[in-house]
Amino acid sequence: MKHHAISVQDLNLYYGDKHALKDIKIDIEEKSVTALIGPSGCGKSTFLRTLNRMNDLISGVKISGVINVHDQNIYDNEVEVEMLRKQIGMVFQAPNPFPKSIYDNVAYGPRIHGMRNKNELDQIVEKSLRGAALWDEVKDRLKDRATGLSGGQQQRLCIARALAVEPEILLMDEPTSALDPISTAKIEELVQELKQNYTIVIVTHNMQQAARISDKTAFFLNGDLIEYNDTDTLFSNPEDQKTEDYITGRFG
Ligand SMILES: Nc1ncnc2c1ncn2[C@@H]1O[C@H](COP(=O)(O)OP(=O)(O)OP(=O)(O)O)[C@@H](O)[C@H]1O
């Protein structure tokens, strides 16, 4: 049995009066892919963002409950958010490379964390780009601007940028929704490789994608976690009628 990378208990989140996450309880397995699915507005992205405290930045948000990572509640006062985000990286919907060179994008995080040694940085950049299956495509133009890459390459660069600070967990918020089918397939393949070394939590609108790439799937509806199960079971033999209605396309 796999260990839990993240253990969530009694998680509630309000945006003002809006109760966006309701008593969420979920254990996320390490070195596996967990997909978050559900109709628009059900709370998938909100939940994902609670896992590295990205909602802290939004005014009017109230969060209660416990999210344990290595038996430390990430909402404890002594947790340093910067270190937390190093441990728990994030990749967003639209690729968002910095307007810098390919090299400088990947070196950005390590530099922030104090790395200055050129040789070591070179090694980290290469390792991260290899890890994101991008090295061969960019190794001869590391000084070129990242914004000149294709959308799919930019997204893999953002994954490399996340890997460069050696996270344990990668959060991905609809990472392929802005990409063409071929770039999407490459990211899906990459996610399969990355799960050997990282715990991945991915929000997707696309149920076929969840079925293809995830080990576990969590189905959210109106801020409730309705069902959480092995992906095969959830899609072939859902326990809850609402899950069945959703996956068979009756709403959403
Ligand atoms: N910053 C915010 N302020 C107020 N309400 C918000 C904020 N962000 C999200 N919400 C509300 O919280 C609920 C959950 O939103 P969330 O974005 O998490 O859903 P989602 O399942 O990710 O949807 P989508 O698939 O459309 O991205 C929605 O009703 C949304 O309108």
The ligand as an SDF file (V2000), in Angstrom:
LIG
                    3D

 31 33  0  0  0  0  0  0  0  0999 V2000
  -11.7100   34.6310   -5.5280 N   0  0  0  0  0  0  0  0  0  0  0  0
  -12.9820   34.2300   -5.3870 C   0  0  0  0  0  0  0  0  0  0  0  0
  -13.8840   35.0060   -4.7490 N   0  0  0  0  0  0  0  0  0  0  0  0
  -15.1630   34.6190   -4.5980 C   0  0  0  0  0  0  0  0  0  0  0  0
  -15.6450   33.4420   -5.0280 N   0  0  0  0  0  0  0  0  0  0  0  0
  -14.8070   32.6310   -5.6660 C   0  0  0  0  0  0  0  0  0  0  0  0
  -13.4300   32.9610   -5.8800 C   0  0  0  0  0  0  0  0  0  0  0  0
  -12.8490   31.9440   -6.5480 N   0  0  0  0  0  0  0  0  0  0  0  0
  -13.8020   31.0180   -6.7420 C   0  0  0  0  0  0  0  0  0  0  0  0
  -14.9790   31.4090   -6.2030 N   0  0  0  0  0  0  0  0  0  0  0  0
  -16.2430   30.6550   -6.2020 C   0  0  0  0  0  0  0  0  0  0  0  0
  -16.0370   29.4250   -5.5120 O   0  0  0  0  0  0  0  0  0  0  0  0
  -16.6540   28.3440   -6.2030 C   0  0  0  0  0  0  0  0  0  0  0  0
  -15.6210   27.3090   -6.6010 C   0  0  0  0  0  0  0  0  0  0  0  0
  -14.7790   27.8630   -7.6010 O   0  0  0  0  0  0  0  0  0  0  0  0
  -13.5670   27.0510   -8.2390 P   0  0  0  0  0  0  0  0  0  0  0  0
  -12.8630   27.9580   -9.1800 O   0  0  0  0  0  0  0  0  0  0  0  0
  -12.7980   26.4070   -7.1910 O   0  0  0  0  0  0  0  0  0  0  0  0
  -14.3500   25.9360   -9.0520 O   0  0  0  0  0  0  0  0  0  0  0  0
  -13.8170   24.9500  -10.1640 P   0  0  0  0  0  0  0  0  0  0  0  0
  -14.4770   23.6530   -9.8920 O   0  0  0  0  0  0  0  0  0  0  0  0
  -12.3530   24.9560  -10.2130 O   0  0  0  0  0  0  0  0  0  0  0  0
  -14.4160   25.6010  -11.4720 O   0  0  0  0  0  0  0  0  0  0  0  0
  -13.7880   25.7090  -12.9400 P   0  0  0  0  0  0  0  0  0  0  0  0
  -13.7580   24.3290  -13.4460 O   0  0  0  0  0  0  0  0  0  0  0  0
  -14.8020   26.5750  -13.6450 O   0  0  0  0  0  0  0  0  0  0  0  0
  -12.4500   26.3490  -12.7900 O   0  0  0  0  0  0  0  0  0  0  0  0
  -17.3920   28.9690   -7.3770 C   0  0  0  0  0  0  0  0  0  0  0  0
  -18.7140   29.1940   -7.0030 O   0  0  0  0  0  0  0  0  0  0  0  0
  -16.6610   30.2710   -7.5980 C   0  0  0  0  0  0  0  0  0  0  0  0
  -17.5170   31.2270   -8.1600 O   0  0  0  0  0  0  0  0  0  0  0  0
  1  2  1  0
  2  3  1  0
  2  7  2  0
  3  4  2  0
  4  5  1  0
  5  6  2  0
  6  7  1  0
  6 10  1  0
  7  8  1  0
  8  9  2  0
  9 10  1  0
 10 11  1  0
 11 12  1  0
 11 30  1  0
 12 13  1  0
 13 14  1  0
 13 28  1  0
 14 15  1  0
 15 16  1  0
 16 17  2  0
 16 18  1  0
 16 19  1  0
 19 20  1  0
 20 21  2  0
 20 22  1  0
 20 23  1  0
 23 24  1  0
 24 25  2  0
 24 26  1  0
 24 27  1  0
 28 29  1  0
 28 30  1  0
 30 31  1  0
M  END
$$$$
